[in-house]
Amino acid sequence: MELHEYANLDAVGLRELIGAHEVSAEEVETVARQALERANADVNGLAVPLFSPALAHADDGPFAGVPFLIKDSGPFAEGVPFFLGSNSLGPGVVARHDHELMARFRAAGLVALGLTTVPELAVSFSTESVRHGPTRNPWALDRGVGGSSGGAAALVAAGAVPVAHANDSAGSIRVPASCCGLVGLKPSRGRTPCGPDLGEAVFGTSSDFVLTRTVRDAEALLHAVAGPGVGDKYGAPPLPSEPGTGPLRVAVTTRAWSGVAVDPEVAAAAVRAGRVLEGLGHVVVEASPAVDWDTALRAAVVQVIALGAPFLTAPRRPDPARMEAVLRRILELAGTASALDLVAGFDAQNTVSRSVGAFFTDHDLLVTPTLGRLPLPHGALRYDDPEHTVTSWLDSVFAYGPFTLVFNISGQPALSLPLGHSANGLPIGVQLVAPTGREDLLFRVARQLEDALPWRDRVPPHHVGRGLRAPSSP
């Protein structure tokens, strides 16, 4: 198999070739390793050298032999050290056992070859930790890849692997998908497992899944790994076996609930998607959930406390002097928060969830931009700026990405599709949101949009199939 052939196949396509014995899984892995080394020289998306050998996996699963990457914030794999993008964890914390979702990835046959970069503690929409330096966007190396699943997004977009693990507490799947021109699904709350070490991930606001280049990969992978684990606190309703074919009630909005300005090119991509859906026979109106942004931010503060707490409860606390500035602020907040603060945050979650849930009693789908702006230059969000407070940090992050957080709080499935491109060649994501448990509606509409506004032939300048290399300097 030639490198350019490998780099332009999605996971389903690769598996079909392996299953037909047109190429062996061993040959695919060899080419994948070449692609990863080449792409990483451009984008800096690997947190550690490639695993040798690959992690154990089933050879008879639906994705047997398909190369894969896992994120440096989990799903933790037995025996693999994780760093959370932080120098404060030194040589890493070695996982004692598999996360349930990691066990399902193995059972599906995915071949885990490496660990991808994240911002420190995975609480940023830019992936540029002090530990690893900036992860670069294969569409424009001076631009960021989003976060927190930034290394995964960069390497999938660059053609190094067809699919990579990602997770999403406030937009960390969808934001990198938008920045890098990918398909990024945040599943419904409870659709994928979070155990065995957690009863709920980030107080129920975080979901684990993957980043892909095609809709069919996202759909097939969800069917391969979905379902609650034993003892999970939440479980999403079963996926409908038949999504239906009639027209849907689609709402479109380009107005951020926070009131921040949205880039006109970004807004235009969402409006265009709405017009295409209307042309396909759906009933499209301008409408939006009634969301109080201050309430959403109170819920976000509780999420930040949940992310910081494990650092404070670890048997050996990491050295704050080796942390970046925002993480130090987060730990200060987590260490002083009271039970009443948490209760107030949970009340805010409930308020947002009720209002968004009510919106979906009258609408089948919501279309928004994924981000409010085009991918930012490196350094724009300033995670290591000591002038930041937790509040100012959240304000800066959500000024960039104002459309994703709400659906982590409320639990609906949300999907970013690469439906637009700016005048200067940067990807623009459009977000689709459906009622809880209705990923089937997202996939149905996404397939229609993939046909009407195809992106398969758009590849970034720094793609391993093109043979281009980045400058050697970071």
N, C-alpha and C positions, 0 to 999 in steps of 0.2 A: 504494500500500500504506500502510495506517495503522500508526502506531507500535505500537499494542497488538496488531495482527495479527502484525507482524514479531516482536515480543518473545516471543510465545507459540509460535512455530514452532521446531522443532529443525532441524538441518542437512539431514537427509534431506527433511523437509517443505518447506524453502525450495527445495532443489534441484528437487524435483518441480514446484513452481510455476514456477520459472524454465524448466525443461525443457518444460513444457506451454505456455509463452509466455503464462501468465496474469499474469506480472510480469516485468520486465526485470532483468538483473543490475545495470544502472545505477541503476534505481529502488531496488533492495534496498540497494545501497551508500549511496545518499543517506539512506535511512531509518536504516541502521546508524550512519552518522556522527552523526545526530541522537541516536540512542539512546546512543551512547558518550559524547557530550558531557554528556548529561543524567545518565547513570548515574555518570560520573566525578565530577560535582559532589557526588554523595552518598558515594561509596565511596573515591575517590582511588586508583584502580587503574591509571592510565596513568603510565608513567615519563617520557614525552616527549609533546609534541603529536602529534596524529594524522598519519600519513604523508600527504603530498599531492604526487603522486598515490599510490594504493595500490601496493604492490610488484607487479612483473610476475608474471603467472600464466597458466596455460593456460586457454583458453576452451572446451575440449572434455573436461575431466576429469570424474570422477564427482561432484565437489563444485564444479563451475564456478559462480562467482558467489556462493559462500557466504562471508560475512564471517568474519574470523579475526584472532587476535592472536598475537604471538610474545613469548616471555618474555625478560626482560633478563639472562638467563644463557645464552642460546642456545636454539634452534639459530641460529647466526649467519647473517645474510643479507648477501650482498655489498653493500658500500657503506653499511650501516647501522651507526651507532655504538652500542656496548653499554657499560654502566656497572657491571654486577654490583651495583647498588644502593649503590655506594660513592662518596663524595666524592673519594676518593683517585685515581680515574680521570679526574677533571676533565671535559673535554669529551667523554670517551668514547674507546673504541678502535674504529676502523672495521674491519669485517670485510673481508678481502681477497677472499673467495669464499664461496659457500654451503656450509654444513654439508649433508651428504648428505640428511638428513631434510628440511631446508628445501627442497632441490631437489624432493623428493617431494611436499611440501605444495604447492609451486607447480604441479607437474605434475597434481596432483589438482584444481587449479582454485581452491583456497582463496585468498581475497582478503585479504591481510595488511594491516591498517589501522593497527596500532600496536604499541607495546612495553609490556609489563605490569610492574608493580612486583614487586620481590623484596627480602627482607632482605639486608643486606650479605653478599656472597659466597655467598648462597643456603644458609646453614647455620643456619636457625632454623625453628621451627614457629610463628613469628609474623612478619608482614610489616609492619615499622614501622621502616624505616631512618631514620637521621638525614637522609640525602639527601632523602627523599620524605615523611617523616612516616608516621603510621599509615594503612594501608589498612583501611577500615571494612567491617564485615559488614552486608550488606543486610538480614539478619534482625534485627539489633540493633546500632546504630551504635557503641555503647560496647564491643562485643566484637571480638576479632580474627578474622581470616579463615584462620588457620593459615599454613603456609609449607612450602616456600619459594615455591610457585606461587600466592601469595596474591592478587596483582592479577588474574591470570587467573580465579581462582575467583570473586572478588567481581563481576567484570564479566559472567561467564557467568550467575551466579546472579541478577544484577540485570536480565537480559534484554537486555543490550547486544549480545552476540554469542552464537550458539548453541554455539560451540566455540572453545577457545583452547589453544595449545601449553602443555605443562607437562613438567617432568621430575622424577625421583624417585631420590634417593640413600639416603634413610633414611625416606621417607614423604611426600615433598614433592608428590606428586600426591594421595595418599589422605587426608592430613591436611586440606588445604584443601577437598577434596571433602566430608569429614565436617563441617567447620565451616560450609560454605555450602550443604549440601543438594544435592550433585551426584554424578554418576557419575564415578569416578576409577580408571582402570586403570593399574597398573604392569605392563607386559608382562614376559614371560620374558626372562632375560638373552639378548641377541643377537637378539631379535625385531625391534627397530628398529635402524637403523645409528647409529654414533657417529663416523664419519669425516668428512672425510679427515684431520683434524689429530690425532685421537686413535686409538691402537690399542685402547684400552679406556677407558671413562669411569669415573673414580673407582675404578680397579683392578677394573673389572667389576661394580661394585655399582649403577651409575646407569643408568636407562632413560628415554628420551624418548618421550612420547606426547601426550595431550590430556586436557582436562576437558570433559565434556559434561553435558547435562541428561537424556539418554535412553540406554538400553542400545543401541538400534539404531544411534545415531550412533557410539558407541564401537566397535561391531562392524564397521560399514561402513568407518569410517576406518582401523581396523587392517588390514583387507583391502586398503585402498588404498595404504598406505605400508609394510607389513611386508616384511621380508626383509633379509638382511645386505648391506652394501655391499661393493664390490670391495676385498679385502684386509682385511676386518674380522677381528679375532681370534676372535670368537665368532659363532655362528649358531644360532638356536633351531631345533628340529625343525619340519618343515612342519606347518601347522595341519591336523588331520584334516578330511577333507571331510564326514564324517558323525559327529557326536558321540554318536550312540546315543540310546536312549530309556528304557533300563532304570533301575531304582533305583540310586542312588549310595550309597557308604559315607561318611557325613558325620560329622565330629567337631566338637564345639562346646566351646569353652573361654572363660571370662571371667576367668581368672586370668593376671595378667601374670607373665612369667618373672622379672622383677626383684623381684617381691613387693610392688610399690606397690599401694595401694588403688585400686580401680576404682569410679567413681561408680555407684550402684545403678541410676539411670535408663539409663545407658549400657549396663551389663551386661544389663539387662532387654531392651533392643532386640535384642541378639545371641541371647539365649535364645528370644525370641519368633520370630526368624527360623528357629532350629532347629526349633521346634515346627511352624511352617508347612511346612517341608521334610518333616518327618515325616508331616504330614497329606497331603502330596502323594505319599507312597509311598516316600520315601527312608529308608534305615536310619540313624538318628541316635543317636550315643552321645556321652558326655562323655569327651573325650580331648584330648591336647595333645602336640606334639613335646617331646622332652627337650632343653631348651636351657639351657646354663650361661650365666647373664647376664654374669658377669665375662668370659667368653670372647668373648661378643658385643661387649662394650664395647671389648675389645682390638682387635677387628676394626674397630670404629667409629673408633678413634684413627687407624688407617691411612688411613681415608677422609678424615679431617680433614687429615692430612698431604698427601694427594693434592690436596685442594682448595686448600691454601695454597701448594703448590710453584710454580704458575705466577707468582704475585706475586714470588717470589724469583728466578726465572729469566728474568723479562722483561728486554728490552734496557734499559729505563728503569724502575727500580723505583718504585712509587708511594710517596707521602709517608706514613709511618706516623702522622704527626701529624693527618692527615685521615681516619684510620681509626677505627672504633669499637673499644671495648676488647677484645671477644672476638676480633675479627680480628687485633689485635696479638698476643694470646696464641697464636693459631693459627700465625702466622708465626714466633713465637719457637720453638714446638714443631717446626715443619717445618724450621727452620734448624739445629736441633740433633739431629734424629733421625738415627740411624745405620742402616746396612744391616741390622744385627742386629734393630733395632726393626721394620723392615719385614718381615723374615723371620718374626718372632714374630707380627706381625699377619696375615700370609698363612697361617700355621699355624692361627691362631684362625679365620679364614675357612673353612678346610678342615674344622675340627672342627664348626663350626655347620652347614656345608653337608651333611656326612655324616649328622648326626643328623636334620636336617629331611628330607633325601632318604629316609632309612629310614622315617620316619613315613608318607610318601606311598606306600610299597609296600603298606601296609595300609589306606589311606584315600584316597578320591577327592577329598575336599574338606574344608577346615577353615574353620569359622566363628568369628570373634572380634569384639569391638568394634574399631573403627578407632582411636579415641582412648581414653584412660582417663578423660577428663573432658569436660564440656561446653566449648564455645568460651570461651577465657579473656578477661578484660578486657584492654584495651591496657596495655602496660607490665609485664605479669606476668612475662615471661621475662628482662627486663633485659639485653639484648645489649650495651649500652654501659656496663655496670657494671664498673669497674676491679677490683672485688673478685673477679670470676670468674677461675678457672683454666679450662683446657680441660676438666679432669675435672668440676669443679663445673658448668660449662656443659652438658656432655653429660648429667649427672645431672638437671639441671632440665628439659632438653628431653624426655628419655625418661621422666621422671616424668609428663609430660603425654601423651606419645604412646608408650606402651611396646610396642605390638603390631606396628609396621610394619618396624622396622629389620631384624629377623631375616630377612625374605624378600628384602631387598636383598642381604644377605650370601649367602644360599643360592640366589637366582636364580629362584625360582618366581614365576609370575604371581599378582598379588593385586589385588583389585577392591573399592573402597569403594562401597556403595550407601546412599542416604538413606532408610533403612527406619524410622527412629524420629524422634520429636519430644519434647522435654522439656515439662514442665508449664508452663514459662515461655516456650515457643515457639521454642526453639533446635533446630536440626537435630542428629540423631545418626546417625553412619555405622556401618554394619556391614561388616566386612571378610570377603571370601571368598578363599581361597587354594587353588590347584590344583597338581598336579604340573607340573614343568617342561614347557613346550610345550603345555599343555592349556588355553589360553584358551578353547577351544571349550566346555569344561565350565563355565567361569565364565559365559560368555554364556548357555548353556542354562539354568542355574539362576537367573541374574539375570533372564532373561525371565519365569521362573515367579514369582519374587518381585515383579517389577514388576507382574505381573497380580494377585497375591494381596494385596500391600501397596502399592497405587499411590501415587505421589508427584507425578504430573504436574500435578495441580490445586493443589498447595501452592506458593504463590509468596511471597517475602518481602515485608514491608511496603514496602521501598524497592526497587521493581521498576518499570522504565520503563513497563510496561504499565498500572500502577496510577496513574501520574501524581503520585506522591508525591516530595517533595524533602527532602533532608537540611538541617539547619541549616548556615549558611555557615561557621561557625567550625570549625576542625579538631578 
